[in-house]
Amino acid sequence: MKNRIIFSLLIITCFFACKPSLEKGSADQKLQAKADSLLSQLTLEEKIAMIHARTKFSTGAVPRLGIPSLRMSDGPCGVRMEINLDNFDPIGWGNDDGIYLPALTAVASTWNPELAEETGTILGQETRIRGKHIQLAPGINIHRSPLNGRNWEYMSEDPFLISKLVVPLIQGLQSNGVAACVKHFALNNQETNRCTVNVKADERALREIYLPGFEAAVKEGGALAVMGSYNKFRGQYATYNKHLVQDILKGEWGFKGTVISDWDAAHNTLEAGNDGLDIEMGTERPYDKYFMAKPMFDAVKQGLVSEKSIDDKVRRILYVMLKLNAINEAPFDTTGMRAKLAIPKRCMATRKVAEEAIVLLKNSNNILPLDISKMKSLAVIGANAIAKHSFGGGSTTIEARYEITPLEGLQKKLGNKVKINYTPGYPQTLKSDWQNYDNTLDTISPKMIAEAVEVAKKSDYVIIFGGLNHNFKLEAEGVDRKNMKLPYGQDLLISEVVKANPKTIVVLLCGSPVELGGWFHSVPGLLQNSFLGMEAGNALAEVIFGDVNPSGKLPYTFPKKLADSPDHALGEYPGKDGIIHYNEGLYVGYRYYDSKKVEPMFPFGYGLSYTQFKYSDLTVPKEIIGSSDSVVVHFNIKNTGQYDGKEVAQLYIHEQKCTFERPLKELKGFAKVSLKAGETKTVKITLNKRAFQFYNPAKKAWVAEPGIFDLLVGSSSRDIRLKGETILK
């Protein structure tokens, strides 16, 4: 009797333990069944209407079945202002302003998955408020070249860091009943010739560098949409590339959602029909003449495209709509939704992201944080001190609810306690039209530099806000930078100012590396940040004056000069005769600098703090059985300084001997740890199977070779504090 009761309890326990997964599976099956039912009621004309645009940002609807237009909006820094149905001109409603979020490179600089999720949640709320179904974000293309005009929109040079941040971001976004559209799939790593360039990359580089972020977004994050990229891959356009879309995305990864073209990225009806594109958007021709409109209808009638292929596209669209409860949706109350959300709370959440995204690169003699009680005057120099960036950059253009500039943040922080002396220092003119700036990057104003020098002389301290902006020739969609140099004569400006006042701090605004002039050795303090969103000025003031201890780490390598970058040293940029060879293979970012012993200006993962951290007591398993699902690594970190702070501990692996070539080290784990002054914490990082594997093209599989692995724990890719060994059997 006793055994029977125990057995019954085990059965009940098993039932309830298994029930969530069973319900999830059956729920998904029900959605698929509903999609099939709706699909069976559609005519071919109605199916075709659903797979291409009917306005700039929506598809065709089928009102008789309650199937709406799919409404989309750009991101990822916020929801784009409303535009006209058939062109990109703003409507000017006056109520389409929104939260201006930090750029994704800034989010990556936090190395904080919780803040990535918070960013996604806010973006999803904003998208929902505006009555959209799909947010065209996040962008996760690899930082291959420092010159890419859209690097600031993406996250990192490292696929593992991207993977660990994109998953919570997508989950946060989609928790609001909208779909994330992860982009740009794939190998969209430059803006120069982006619509025509043919990328040649080997299969290992594809699988180990350029695809892991997308794989995680789909398989772990559950992204409901993927946007194809403009470029070609091995001769076929990526937006309907059979190997990328059919074989890998929909085949190997089991992606059930919809593949959307980038705007004007479709070029061929038959390939789009047969090789996996589901929705065509933005083609510059009348909607009925889109490649997937009447030409597709005709191709089906002629037997050139199977109607089963069209059914697959529509089924995926219906699946997404059903996941979003969009079928037979009630009219959406955007005004009421906006009123219900706590706007100030969400604005403050963006400040938290901005604060943790700021990277301290140099702090000689502990010049930072500045002490208000020890100054009477402060020189603030640089056009970026007053520039607002929310209205630029291309598809990320938004109407921010507000945007606090660095000067405004400092004024609020200092009040009447310190006199602020401001001068622009260099000529920077920004316009709302992101493709039409009336300034030149090489303009130097001796008069403005002279004025800056005079202001610096009469002030106790100097802060120079320089770097880049959303000038069409700098960090914006459509064009890459021509070099890594600071524009507008900033090198000369900084050199002259620091001569006039050695107590000078430089704050760089840039989403990609910039070449630092000779002034770097004379300037005692250097901070770097990407575009930080609506609370940028307040966040910077908090860090500069020590209310917040900087904890950002670089998500990319800062080379000393452009020629040191692997795309220039080993590969090609921007390509020749319409083709670009990724000859550097796996050696992207720090994998190149560390393996080939090239000294960077600042390494991947680098970032200082106002306090110090001591690592100790690394514990690793002596051996790992190849079938093990995970490996746990433990170590201690102690805050040995006087400030509370946060440290990003990074775990890299290195296989001592392998029949396949592997980089010197690869990031496979990290943890952001908050420590009070004097506090010690034990950190646990778990490595999964993939951490020890590489992609074997011959086997078309991820494999691991038995051998000895070094487990390297440190504060950056070049600052390894602890080292252990484990044997993989």
Buried (B, 14 or more C-beta within 10 A) or exposed (E): EEEEEEEEEEEEEEEEEEEEEEEEEEEBEEBBEBBEEBBEEBEBEBBBBBBBBBBBBBBBBBEEBEBBBBBBBBBBBBBBBBBEEEEEEBEEEEEBBBBBBBBBBBBBBBBBBEBBBBBBBBBBBBBBBBBBBBBBBBBBBBBBBBBBBBBBBBBBBBBBBBBBBBBBBBBBBBBBBBBBBBBBBBBBBBBBBBBEBBBBBBEBBBBBBBBBBBBBBBBBBBBBBBBBBBBBBBEBBBBBBBBBBBBBBBEEBEBBBBBBBBBBBBBBBBBBBBBBBBBBBBBEEEBEEBBBBBBBBEBBEEEBBEEEBBBBBBBBBBBBBBBBEBBEBEEBEBEEBBEEBEEEEBBEBBBBBBBBBBBBBBBEEEBBBBEBEEBEBBBBBBBBBBBBBBBBBBBBBBBBBEBBBBBBBBBEBBEEEBBBBBBBBBBBBBBEEBEEBEBEBEBBBEEBBEBBBBBBEEBBBBBBBBBBBBBBBBBBBBBBBEBBBBBBBBBBBBBBBBBBBEBBBBBBBBBBBBBBBEBBEBBBBBBBBBBBBBBBBBBBBBBBBBEBBBBBBBBBBBBBBBEBBBBBBBBBBBBEEEBBBBBBBBBBBBBBBBBBEBEBBBBBBBBBBBBBBEBEEBEBBEEBEEEBEEBEBEBBBBBBBEBBBBBBBBBBBBBEEEEEEBBBBBBBBBBBBEBEEEBBBEBEBEBEBBBBBBBBEEEEEBEBBEBEBBBBBBBBBBEBBBBBEBEBE
